[in-house]
Amino acid sequence: MKLALRQFALNSYTRLLGHYLKPQQVRVVVLAAALLASIALQLINPQILRYFIDTALTQEAKSSLLQAALWFIGIALATQGLTLGATYLGETIAWKATNALRADLAAHCLHLDLSFHQSRTPGELVERVDGDVTTLARFFSRFALSILGNGLLLIGILTVLWFEDWRVGLSLTLFVLGAMGLLTRLLRFALPAWVAYRQLSARFFGFLGEYLAGREDLQANGSVSYVKHRFHGMLQQWLPIFHRARLAQTTLWSTSVALLAIGNVIALGMGAYLWSQTVITLGTVYMIFYYNNQLRQPIANILSELTDFQQAQASILRVQELLDIPSHLPPTGEQTLPPGALTVAFDQVWFRYAASEPQDWALQDVSWCLPAGEVLGVVGRTGSGKTTSTRLLLRFYAAQTGTIRLGDVSLETIDTACLRQRVGIVTQEVQLFQATIRDNLRLFDSTINDEQIQQALAQLGLLDWLRSQPQCLDTLLASDSGGLSAGEAQLLAFARIWLRDPSLVILDEASSRLDPMTERRIERATQQLMQGRTGIIIAHRLSTLQRVDRILFLEQGRVVEYGRRHDLANQPTSRFAHLLKMNVANTLS
Ligand SMILES: Nc1ncnc2c1ncn2[C@@H]1O[C@H](COP(=O)(O)OP(=O)(O)OP(=O)(O)O)[C@@H](O)[C@H]1O
């Protein structure tokens, strides 16, 4: 099972590597060349050392020694230069590749239907799109090349030693094999601790993201101590896991240091023996010792790459898993919409959320048709399917059966960009950003100028409100609700929509009680916004219902009443007439 997973991770890694390194082929080739050249130089330098020592011992011309020393320094500097260049290139490649991967993951997540986002916390998504990818960064920059380069260096050193003397070659080859075998075994013990550490860290950040987002509710409901308790609980779990992981890593490190010492004993012992037999010179003894020291680097590098690969295995799998999640939405079409206000039609629409039980339909056999330019008021108890209907209209979800048409064009065939441009929505929870009022209104679209913004605000009767803000359009809004009331936030969202000039406006009225002044402003702005457009209002206020053309009454996902407001209001037995009566009674009481 583990082997299959590793194989899967390796396949995913090679696929990701191939895909994201392709646009950087030239850089990768230069990086490979730099690494190969540095390996060659590392093999040459000990030979110069030997020459230097042997020449010095035979007391030959000083100029040869100087030349050898200069070569040695030159090669050492060139190796450092190449390493520097390779690091720079490796980092550039890694950044470009991981940024492209982050962008693809973010785009993929944005294209997934809403059920994906509703089943994940923001913290979890941040960890997936950024945390996992950051872990992968080094795999794009060096993993394959490093394994290859260090493997070549290892083979190169051992080959030179075999050529020098087969006894030295044999003993150090056996030593390398034994050392790698031992370290790999130790690694197997160390890894589970690191995997557990990473898993807990992902859970911790998911927890943090979720509770930070809901801090207002938590504080209001006195649940802070519960959150603190969980926070401490997680930290307490974290510490022993971290200790285990660090202990395993330290054991690994000390073993490799001890192994190096054993290697040195072997190299010096063999060298001393062969020198005493006058088989090799003193320079060669030192060269063997030097090569043996050089062995440590590729062994350590290969093992550390493999350790990191094991740790990143989970990240690789998670990234691949995320990329493989399909959207439940059918592929987008290419049709555009006719100009002007749009008709909206639901025809025998059935819809159920993916997470729901098979019999729990959120919408059942829903059919209605709203002529272009009219305004529909949608009413019904909580959970009756009002919001779900608007989510389907925006293609956040796709209906299981039935057809939805906009301007007589079937929703699935409409190009998504065109759909989002022509349909505007104001939700109850308007998302405001920590930016100026200007940027919040134009949603960072710099082609919209101040004059257009002022015009929009004037049309919606919001200029006085703007003037009351300390720095007009330059006023900086705070995070979350921007320091505005729910009503004010909705008014800003109206202006946002106005600037986009959509043909269908969907408005989910704020259900909270608004002060009379804001309520009047909202009423005026709604009237203005709906002019010349088709409108759908999830209505919570009687005053709104008095201004709509048609009424859609939903109950448990079914249409129980649909018709002209005037007709329904005049039908004493209609639910709508009953609702009006109840509302009037409530207002009077
Ligand atoms: N993301 C979801 N996953 C599963 N079921 C959902 C989801 N969102 C809504 N539902 C269910 O679908 C049904 C219709 O919900 P919907 O939000 O459309 O009702 P609503 O009329 O807008 O209610 P409210 O007035 O409270 O907003 C309800 O039974 C609800 O529990």
The ligand as an ORCA input file, in Angstrom:
! r2SCAN-3c Opt
* xyz 0 1
  N     -24.544     24.152      0.854
  C     -25.586     23.392      1.164
  N     -25.424     22.070      1.296
  C     -26.474     21.262      1.619
  N     -27.722     21.730      1.786
  C     -27.940     23.039      1.672
  C     -26.884     23.944      1.354
  N     -27.404     25.201      1.310
  C     -28.731     25.073      1.575
  N     -29.050     23.785      1.789
  C     -30.408     23.244      2.061
  O     -31.224     23.529      0.942
  C     -32.505     23.935      1.365
  C     -32.840     25.315      0.767
  O     -31.951     26.253      1.337
  P     -31.899     27.786      0.905
  O     -30.687     28.402      1.503
  O     -32.081     27.905     -0.561
  O     -33.200     28.351      1.640
  P     -33.689     29.842      1.770
  O     -35.131     29.843      1.409
  O     -32.816     30.765      1.021
  O     -33.519     30.070      3.327
  P     -33.121     31.434      4.111
  O     -34.273     32.366      3.993
  O     -32.899     30.966      5.508
  O     -31.877     31.946      3.463
  C     -32.512     23.914      2.879
  O     -33.070     22.683      3.289
  C     -31.051     23.959      3.240
  O     -30.798     23.255      4.430
*
